[in-house]
Amino acid sequence: MVRACRANASDAILCTVLGQNAVHGAFAGFSGITSGICNTHYAFLPITEVITTPKHVNPNSRMWHRCLTSTGQPDFH
């Protein structure tokens, strides 16, 4: 998990659960997977599917401005 601000308790819990799921997947014999959240459920996701399309962030979107506000970053756009 990459963050631009200090982690909080929710981040610690999320990282713990994702890490435990990744270990469970490895012990189950899976390779080429990552653990993530899909439709509010934790799931094993094939890395090839996760990276098939590039992810883009609209610098004019409300989500991006909320991110800037919560992390205290300046808006250079």
C-alpha positions, 0 to 999 in steps of 0.5 A: 500500500502506498500512502502520502500521509501517515497510516492510521488504524484502518490502514494497519488492519487492511494491510494485515488482512491483505498480507494474511490473505497473500500468505494463505494464497501462497500456502494454498499453492497459488502463484501470480496472484495478489490479494485485494478487495473486489465488491467488498469481498477479499479475493485472490486476483491474477496479477495479469488481470490487474495490470492489463489496462493502465490506471488513470486518474483525472486531475480534475475529479472530485476524488483526486481533489479529496485525495489532495486535501486529505494528504495536504498536498498542493494542487499544481494543476 
